[in-house]
C-alpha cells in the first residue's frame, strides 16, 4: 500500500483508498522519478568551459503523484500541503517490491504540492509532490 503519513498536530495518512484492488496495485504511486541534486555555488571557467562547484550537500529525492484520490480525502491532502510548505516532514511508504519506506522526507527546494482534479465525473484528484530524503543520504527508489 503506497501512502504518505505525517503529523501536523494530529496524525494523518494520505492514500487513495484503493489498497483492496488487485492486491494493492491500485494504490501505487504514479510517475515516480528519482533525482539527485548538488546544492552549492558553481562557476564555469571562461578559459576552458569546465564547471567547478563547492557543494554543501547532495539532495536525494523523487517526484511522484498520488492518482485517483477521492474528494473525501481533499482535507487530508490540503493538510499535507500546508504541513510540507511550512517545513514539516512526512513518511513515504512506497508499497513496492522491496517494501521501501522513507521515514523523514521534506518538500524539495522550489517545489510545491500540486492538487488538481483529474476526473470530474468520479470527483477524483491527483496530488503531485517532489520530496527529498532528509533521513538518509540514499536514492529514493520505487520499483513496482
C-alpha positions, 0 to 999 in steps of 0.5 A: 500500500503506497501512502504518505503519513505525517503529523501536523498536530494530529496524525494523518495518512494520505492514500487513495483508498484503493489498497483492496484492488488487485492486491494493492496495485491500485494504490501505487504511486504514479510517475515516480522519478528519482533525482539527485541534486548538488546544492552549492555555488558553481562557476564555469571557467571562461578559459576552458568551459569546465564547471567547478562547484563547492557543494554543501550537500547532495539532495536525494529525492523523487517526484511522484503523484498520488492518482485517483484520490477521492474528494473525501480525502481533499482535507487530508491532502490540503493538510499535507500541503500546508504541513510540507510548505511550512517545513514539516516532514512526512513518511513515504511508504512506497508499497513496492517490491522491496517494501521501501519506506522513507521515514523523514522526507521534506518538500524539495527546494522550489517545489510545491504540492500540486492538487488538481482534479483529474476526473470530474465525473468520479470527483477524483484528484491527483496530488503531485509532490517532489520530496527529498530524503532528509533521513538518509543520504540514499536514492529514493527508489520505487520499483513496482 
